[in-house]
Amino acid sequence: NTTTNTENNNTTTNTENNTTNYKTAKIEASDANVIYLSKTSPAIAECNGVEYNSTNVDNGIITFDNIPASCNLDNILFEVPADAIVDADGDGKLSEGDQTIRMELQTKGNGSVANPLTTLALENNDTAMFNLVKNFNPVKYKLALITGELDGKKLDEKAKAKYKAMVLASDLIADMLNGKKEEKKKEV
């Protein structure tokens, strides 16, 4: 007999006399909406030295339903693989116009966004920078610059300049980190 109860991001599974508690963690991959992760290369959540594979991907939200209850969701390191496919044309399905993420993206903490800036901050152990950019989604802000609105609010010139600088920085860092990873591959 197996029973599963899900409540407040916690799942309890009872199998005969064994009880295991799990938490659900979710992150967002920012390069665009991730719509496909290969089974051989899923997103990874690392807690207390143990890795857990992603269990679902939907509209750019990557879900992990298998995190032990003992893990602090705010301290989990998440990695989105470089071969994840993103919905570049916005049609919500795998199609010819879709693209592959060029670099592994990292973030830390439930609900955060994996983007080139969080990846750089974590690689350099820069907590202040990470806290500044952990909710920054370059795709969302690029769209805001085009439409002039973010979350239903009109952007003033100061906000547009700030978002443009963050998007440019993100793109430059992605190119720089991708180049650094390519150089390491050539050395091997």
C-alpha positions as YAML, in Angstrom:
chain: A
units: angstrom
residues:
- id: 1
  name: ASN
  ca: [0.00, 0.00, 0.00]
- id: 2
  name: THR
  ca: [1.24, 3.44, -0.94]
- id: 3
  name: THR
  ca: [-0.51, 6.68, -0.02]
- id: 4
  name: THR
  ca: [0.65, 10.14, -0.98]
- id: 5
  name: ASN
  ca: [-0.50, 13.39, 0.62]
- id: 6
  name: THR
  ca: [0.57, 16.78, -0.73]
- id: 7
  name: GLU
  ca: [0.16, 19.97, 1.29]
- id: 8
  name: ASN
  ca: [2.10, 23.29, 1.46]
- id: 9
  name: ASN
  ca: [4.93, 22.14, -0.84]
- id: 10
  name: ASN
  ca: [5.43, 18.98, 1.27]
- id: 11
  name: THR
  ca: [4.65, 15.44, 0.14]
- id: 12
  name: THR
  ca: [4.48, 12.49, 2.50]
- id: 13
  name: THR
  ca: [4.65, 9.03, 0.97]
- id: 14
  name: ASN
  ca: [3.77, 6.02, 3.14]
- id: 15
  name: THR
  ca: [4.79, 2.65, 1.72]
- id: 16
  name: GLU
  ca: [3.79, -0.08, 4.17]
- id: 17
  name: ASN
  ca: [5.74, 0.97, 7.29]
- id: 18
  name: ASN
  ca: [8.23, 3.37, 5.67]
- id: 19
  name: THR
  ca: [7.49, 7.11, 5.66]
- id: 20
  name: THR
  ca: [9.44, 9.57, 3.51]
- id: 21
  name: ASN
  ca: [8.81, 13.31, 3.49]
- id: 22
  name: TYR
  ca: [9.54, 15.38, 0.39]
- id: 23
  name: LYS
  ca: [9.40, 19.06, -0.53]
- id: 24
  name: THR
  ca: [8.66, 20.61, -3.90]
- id: 25
  name: ALA
  ca: [11.08, 23.22, -5.21]
- id: 26
  name: LYS
  ca: [10.65, 25.34, -8.34]
- id: 27
  name: ILE
  ca: [13.02, 27.59, -10.26]
- id: 28
  name: GLU
  ca: [12.74, 29.57, -13.47]
- id: 29
  name: ALA
  ca: [15.25, 29.34, -16.31]
- id: 30
  name: SER
  ca: [15.61, 32.78, -17.80]
- id: 31
  name: ASP
  ca: [17.12, 32.46, -21.27]
- id: 32
  name: ALA
  ca: [13.57, 31.88, -22.50]
- id: 33
  name: ASN
  ca: [10.89, 29.42, -21.53]
- id: 34
  name: VAL
  ca: [12.56, 26.05, -21.13]
- id: 35
  name: ILE
  ca: [10.24, 23.52, -22.70]
- id: 36
  name: TYR
  ca: [12.43, 20.46, -22.87]
- id: 37
  name: LEU
  ca: [15.11, 18.83, -20.74]
- id: 38
  name: SER
  ca: [16.54, 15.52, -21.95]
- id: 39
  name: LYS
  ca: [16.21, 12.50, -19.67]
- id: 40
  name: THR
  ca: [19.97, 12.03, -19.85]
- id: 41
  name: SER
  ca: [20.61, 15.64, -18.85]
- id: 42
  name: PRO
  ca: [17.91, 16.92, -16.45]
- id: 43
  name: ALA
  ca: [18.15, 20.02, -14.29]
- id: 44
  name: ILE
  ca: [19.79, 19.22, -10.95]
- id: 45
  name: ALA
  ca: [19.06, 20.34, -7.39]
- id: 46
  name: GLU
  ca: [21.90, 19.77, -4.92]
- id: 47
  name: CYS
  ca: [21.25, 19.53, -1.19]
- id: 48
  name: ASN
  ca: [23.71, 18.32, 1.44]
- id: 49
  name: GLY
  ca: [25.98, 16.87, -1.24]
- id: 50
  name: VAL
  ca: [23.21, 14.80, -2.88]
- id: 51
  name: GLU
  ca: [21.84, 15.57, -6.37]
- id: 52
  name: TYR
  ca: [18.15, 15.32, -7.30]
- id: 53
  name: ASN
  ca: [16.83, 15.37, -10.88]
- id: 54
  name: SER
  ca: [14.05, 17.66, -12.05]
- id: 55
  name: THR
  ca: [10.64, 16.03, -12.27]
- id: 56
  name: ASN
  ca: [8.74, 18.42, -14.58]
- id: 57
  name: VAL
  ca: [9.17, 21.41, -16.90]
- id: 58
  name: ASP
  ca: [6.25, 23.69, -17.75]
- id: 59
  name: ASN
  ca: [6.37, 27.22, -19.20]
- id: 60
  name: GLY
  ca: [9.93, 27.81, -18.04]
- id: 61
  name: ILE
  ca: [9.28, 26.60, -14.49]
- id: 62
  name: ILE
  ca: [11.42, 23.60, -13.56]
- id: 63
  name: THR
  ca: [9.99, 21.51, -10.73]
- id: 64
  name: PHE
  ca: [11.68, 19.12, -8.32]
- id: 65
  name: ASP
  ca: [9.14, 17.01, -6.39]
- id: 66
  name: ASN
  ca: [11.77, 14.82, -4.81]
- id: 67
  name: ILE
  ca: [13.64, 17.09, -2.39]
- id: 68
  name: PRO
  ca: [13.89, 15.52, 1.10]
- id: 69
  name: ALA
  ca: [12.03, 17.46, 3.79]
- id: 70
  name: SER
  ca: [15.32, 17.85, 5.68]
- id: 71
  name: CYS
  ca: [16.69, 20.17, 2.96]
- id: 72
  name: ASN
  ca: [16.42, 23.93, 3.44]
- id: 73
  name: LEU
  ca: [14.92, 25.10, 0.12]
- id: 74
  name: ASP
  ca: [16.71, 28.46, 0.38]
- id: 75
  name: ASN
  ca: [20.12, 26.77, 0.36]
- id: 76
  name: ILE
  ca: [19.67, 24.36, -2.55]
- id: 77
  name: LEU
  ca: [21.96, 24.88, -5.55]
- id: 78
  name: PHE
  ca: [20.11, 24.44, -8.87]
- id: 79
  name: GLU
  ca: [21.75, 23.81, -12.24]
- id: 80
  name: VAL
  ca: [20.03, 23.98, -15.64]
- id: 81
  name: PRO
  ca: [22.06, 22.06, -18.24]
- id: 82
  name: ALA
  ca: [23.55, 23.68, -21.32]
- id: 83
  name: ASP
  ca: [21.55, 21.40, -23.62]
- id: 84
  name: ALA
  ca: [18.11, 22.48, -22.37]
- id: 85
  name: ILE
  ca: [15.88, 23.59, -25.23]
- id: 86
  name: VAL
  ca: [14.05, 26.90, -24.97]
- id: 87
  name: ASP
  ca: [10.87, 28.02, -26.69]
- id: 88
  name: ALA
  ca: [12.47, 30.76, -28.80]
- id: 89
  name: ASP
  ca: [9.44, 31.24, -31.04]
- id: 90
  name: GLY
  ca: [6.88, 31.24, -28.20]
- id: 91
  name: ASP
  ca: [4.63, 28.52, -29.62]
- id: 92
  name: GLY
  ca: [4.75, 26.38, -26.46]
- id: 93
  name: LYS
  ca: [6.01, 23.23, -28.17]
- id: 94
  name: LEU
  ca: [9.17, 21.79, -29.70]
- id: 95
  name: SER
  ca: [9.62, 23.28, -33.15]
- id: 96
  name: GLU
  ca: [12.29, 24.24, -35.66]
- id: 97
  name: GLY
  ca: [12.70, 27.79, -34.31]
- id: 98
  name: ASP
  ca: [13.62, 26.65, -30.78]
- id: 99
  name: GLN
  ca: [17.16, 27.04, -29.46]
- id: 100
  name: THR
  ca: [19.52, 25.28, -27.08]
- id: 101
  name: ILE
  ca: [20.85, 27.10, -24.00]
- id: 102
  name: ARG
  ca: [24.53, 27.70, -24.68]
- id: 103
  name: MET
  ca: [25.74, 27.46, -21.08]
- id: 104
  name: GLU
  ca: [24.86, 25.83, -17.79]
- id: 105
  name: LEU
  ca: [22.82, 28.20, -15.64]
- id: 106
  name: GLN
  ca: [22.94, 28.18, -11.83]
- id: 107
  name: THR
  ca: [20.87, 29.65, -9.05]
- id: 108
  name: LYS
  ca: [20.32, 29.06, -5.37]
- id: 109
  name: GLY
  ca: [17.07, 29.00, -3.45]
- id: 110
  name: ASN
  ca: [13.49, 28.03, -4.16]
- id: 111
  name: GLY
  ca: [11.67, 30.36, -6.55]
- id: 112
  name: SER
  ca: [14.79, 32.06, -7.88]
- id: 113
  name: VAL
  ca: [15.69, 32.58, -11.56]
- id: 114
  name: ALA
  ca: [18.67, 30.82, -13.14]
- id: 115
  name: ASN
  ca: [20.33, 33.42, -15.35]
- id: 116
  name: PRO
  ca: [23.86, 34.38, -16.48]
- id: 117
  name: LEU
  ca: [24.17, 36.93, -13.66]
- id: 118
  name: THR
  ca: [23.26, 34.43, -10.91]
- id: 119
  name: THR
  ca: [25.68, 31.95, -12.49]
- id: 120
  name: LEU
  ca: [28.55, 34.47, -12.41]
- id: 121
  name: ALA
  ca: [27.74, 35.52, -8.83]
- id: 122
  name: LEU
  ca: [27.69, 31.91, -7.60]
- id: 123
  name: GLU
  ca: [30.89, 31.00, -9.45]
- id: 124
  name: ASN
  ca: [32.59, 33.93, -7.67]
- id: 125
  name: ASN
  ca: [30.90, 33.40, -4.27]
- id: 126
  name: ASP
  ca: [29.50, 36.95, -4.48]
- id: 127
  name: THR
  ca: [26.47, 36.86, -2.17]
- id: 128
  name: ALA
  ca: [25.67, 40.57, -2.53]
- id: 129
  name: MET
  ca: [25.54, 40.35, -6.34]
- id: 130
  name: PHE
  ca: [23.53, 37.12, -6.19]
- id: 131
  name: ASN
  ca: [20.90, 38.69, -3.90]
- id: 132
  name: LEU
  ca: [20.60, 41.61, -6.33]
- id: 133
  name: VAL
  ca: [20.01, 39.47, -9.43]
- id: 134
  name: LYS
  ca: [18.35, 36.25, -8.19]
- id: 135
  name: ASN
  ca: [14.91, 37.32, -9.46]
- id: 136
  name: PHE
  ca: [16.11, 38.97, -12.68]
- id: 137
  name: ASN
  ca: [14.72, 37.39, -15.85]
- id: 138
  name: PRO
  ca: [16.45, 38.82, -18.96]
- id: 139
  name: VAL
  ca: [13.70, 37.61, -21.31]
- id: 140
  name: LYS
  ca: [10.98, 39.30, -19.23]
- id: 141
  name: TYR
  ca: [12.95, 42.55, -19.10]
- id: 142
  name: LYS
  ca: [13.77, 42.48, -22.84]
- id: 143
  name: LEU
  ca: [10.05, 42.21, -23.52]
- id: 144
  name: ALA
  ca: [9.40, 45.07, -21.07]
- id: 145
  name: LEU
  ca: [11.83, 47.28, -23.00]
- id: 146
  name: ILE
  ca: [9.97, 46.51, -26.23]
- id: 147
  name: THR
  ca: [6.46, 47.05, -24.81]
- id: 148
  name: GLY
  ca: [7.35, 49.83, -22.35]
- id: 149
  name: GLU
  ca: [5.52, 47.95, -19.55]
- id: 150
  name: LEU
  ca: [6.47, 45.55, -16.79]
- id: 151
  name: ASP
  ca: [3.86, 43.65, -14.80]
- id: 152
  name: GLY
  ca: [1.14, 45.95, -16.18]
- id: 153
  name: LYS
  ca: [2.93, 49.17, -15.18]
- id: 154
  name: LYS
  ca: [4.32, 51.71, -17.63]
- id: 155
  name: LEU
  ca: [8.11, 52.13, -17.42]
- id: 156
  name: ASP
  ca: [9.62, 55.56, -16.91]
- id: 157
  name: GLU
  ca: [12.95, 56.51, -18.56]
- id: 158
  name: LYS
  ca: [14.97, 55.72, -15.42]
- id: 159
  name: ALA
  ca: [13.50, 52.19, -15.23]
- id: 160
  name: LYS
  ca: [14.10, 51.64, -18.96]
- id: 161
  name: ALA
  ca: [17.77, 52.65, -18.59]
- id: 162
  name: LYS
  ca: [18.20, 50.37, -15.55]
- id: 163
  name: TYR
  ca: [16.60, 47.36, -17.27]
- id: 164
  name: LYS
  ca: [18.53, 47.94, -20.48]
- id: 165
  name: ALA
  ca: [21.81, 47.97, -18.54]
- id: 166
  name: MET
  ca: [20.87, 44.73, -16.72]
- id: 167
  name: VAL
  ca: [19.86, 42.99, -19.96]
- id: 168
  name: LEU
  ca: [23.08, 44.07, -21.70]
- id: 169
  name: ALA
  ca: [25.16, 42.93, -18.71]
- id: 170
  name: SER
  ca: [23.39, 39.59, -18.69]
- id: 171
  name: ASP
  ca: [23.99, 39.07, -22.41]
- id: 172
  name: LEU
  ca: [27.68, 40.04, -22.11]
- id: 173
  name: ILE
  ca: [28.23, 37.75, -19.13]
- id: 174
  name: ALA
  ca: [26.49, 34.88, -20.93]
- id: 175
  name: ASP
  ca: [28.84, 35.37, -23.90]
- id: 176
  name: MET
  ca: [31.86, 35.64, -21.60]
- id: 177
  name: LEU
  ca: [30.96, 32.56, -19.54]
- id: 178
  name: ASN
  ca: [30.11, 30.60, -22.68]
- id: 179
  name: GLY
  ca: [33.51, 31.53, -24.14]
- id: 180
  name: LYS
  ca: [35.26, 30.50, -20.92]
- id: 181
  name: LYS
  ca: [33.52, 27.12, -21.00]
- id: 182
  name: GLU
  ca: [34.46, 26.66, -24.68]
- id: 183
  name: GLU
  ca: [38.14, 27.43, -23.87]
- id: 184
  name: LYS
  ca: [38.12, 24.76, -21.14]
- id: 185
  name: LYS
  ca: [36.75, 22.23, -23.65]
- id: 186
  name: LYS
  ca: [39.56, 23.07, -26.10]
- id: 187
  name: GLU
  ca: [42.23, 22.59, -23.40]
- id: 188
  name: VAL
  ca: [41.03, 19.04, -22.63]
...
